[in-house]
Amino acid sequence: MLDEREAPVATGELGRAFNRQSVWARMLIVVAGPVANLLLAVLLYWALFVHGVPAIKPVLAEPAPASAAAVAGLHRGDEISEIAGQPVQSWADVDWILVRALPANQPLQIKLAGGTLRQLDAGGVMLDDGKFNVSAQLGLQLFEPAVPAEIGQLIADGVAQRAGLRVGDRVVTVNGQSIKVWADFVQWVRMHPGDLLAVVVSRNGQPVKIDLTPERTQEGPQTIGKIGAGPKIDEVIFKEMLTEVHYSLGGALRQAFAKTWETSLFSLGMMGRMIKGEVSWHNLSGPLTIADYAGQSARSGGLAFISFLALVSISLGVLNLLPIPLLDGGHLMYYIIEAIKGSPVSESAMEFGQRFGMAVLLTLMVFAFYNDVTRLFGSQ
């Protein structure tokens, strides 16, 4: 920054020095960075909405008995069109709308495709930790068509391949228990990390016995088993579960601004809940997790990566606008005070603010790095 407080400024450039600008000009300068972050998110979302974003239809599986969804009268195959008056176009909208609508003092109105209304009691939902899925707590589960227990893909040199499984094998039994669909096989593998499983598959019409031991893998607080195998997917069934969310040029721009605004408010709300203790500090993420998610989104395709970039850009913009000294929002706070009282904030007050801001940021960094390490390399 061209500023006499930072370094000597040539006489011919004194008029351009930051410290000599009006307080209003300085306000605009410090908010320019965060605003650019938010505008970038708008641009990215606009491009996504114009192009069209593939998404999963909000169709429900049969709710667990006695769950809030079951009590509300929701059933397998129901497609949600609205929650609490907010339109639902994809399954991703379900948790997004629920988190923003909770805590709710009265039942949430669920509108189904066709116009049927249901009242969903959301009392008792836990919002204190990001590991708890809000929709799952209410019994709202995504409908998954039955996938045959047939091996469709194998990870090179993975547990399944080393044990002798081949693409095209149909899993018949595990430890003598019948396997009907792929989900049954997945359940056995996940629940038996490090345990020897006796698997019988049908290969070219002949039974073949294969012994394999699922690899122990950490998934959040749980240790689960994995073998490096995937099912054979019927593309017709898969496509029936997909929809595409897209808008016209003008509609996409409105949606992009709305999405950026809502995400910004949601981020601020989550920060407020953390401060009040309503949401766990485990939700904070640092550079390791961001890099990990960036890699995952890039592998998922260009649209997923662009969406991730928009989210990161919003997070940066919102964070930098917080009234914490050292951040742009902290400088903006000083200039607002200056505009009100008619004189700059004292040097001693600014020095104290700098120290306070440094302490806050260092504390946040420690939490973020700790969460990164435990999330990626351990358990929490």
C-alpha positions, 0 to 999 in steps of 0.5 A: 500500500502506498502509505507514508506510515509504511515507507517514504513516499515520493513528493510527486505521489503524496496525493495518491498516498492511502493515508492522505485519502478521505475516510470514505475513500479508505472505506471503499479501498478496504472493502474492495478486496472482499467485495471482489471475492463475493463478485467472483462467486456470483460470476462462477454461480452464474456460469454454473446456472446458465450451463446447467448443474446435474443434481440428484432428484429429492426422492425419499427412501422409506423412513425409519420407523418412529422417525420424524419423517415416518410420523409425518406420513412420508414414504418411499418414492415421495419427491419433495418440492418445497420445505418451509416454503423454499423450493427444492430442486435437488437433494442438495437443497434438502439439508441446505434448507433444513439447516437454515430453517432450524431451530424451528419452533413449529413443524416444518411444512413439506410439500410433495410433487403433486401438491400433498402437504406434510408437517415435519416435527424438527424438534430435537435435531442436533446442530452442535456438530457438522458430523451430524446429518440433519436430514438423516436425523429426521429420517429423510433418506435419499432413495437409492434404487436396488443395485445388484451385488455385481462387481463393476470396477476394481481399484488396481492392487486393492484388497478385492483385486488381490483377493481374486475378485473379478469384474462381473462376479456376483456376490452370493453370500458373505460368511454364509449370509445371503447377499441380495443387493450391493448395499448388503455387501457394502454393509458387511465390508464396512462393519468388518474392518480387519476381519476375514470374510468368506465370500462366495461369488457366482462367476460364469455360473459357477460358485467361487469361494474367496477370502478377503480382509477389508482394509481398516479406514478412518471415516470421521470418528468411525473405523470402517472397512474398504476393499476397493471395489465398486458395483456395476451401475445400470446407466438407465436407472442412474439417469432416472435419478438425475435432474438438471438445475439451470436458468435463463441468463437473467434468472441465473444472475438472480439465482447467483446473487441469491446463492452468494447472499444466502451462503454469506449469511449462512457462514455468518450464522454458523460463526455466530453459533460457534461463538454461542456454543451451538455448533462445534468448533470442529467445523473449522477447516484449514488449508489441509482440508481445503486442499483435500476438498479441492483435489476431490472436487477437481477429480469430480469434474469441472462443475464441481470444482467451479462450485468449490471455488465459489464457496471458497471465494465466499468464505474468504470474502465473509472472513475478511469483512469480520470486524477483527483488526488485521483483517479488512473488516477491522480497518473498516471498523476503524474508519467507521469510528473515524467518520463518526467521531471526526478524528482517527482512532488513537495509535494506542487503540490501534496497537491494542487492536492489532495485538487482539486481532493477532491473538484471535487469528492465531487461535483460529489458525490453531483450531483449524490446523488441529481439525485438519490433522485430526480429520485427515490423519486421525479421529475426532 
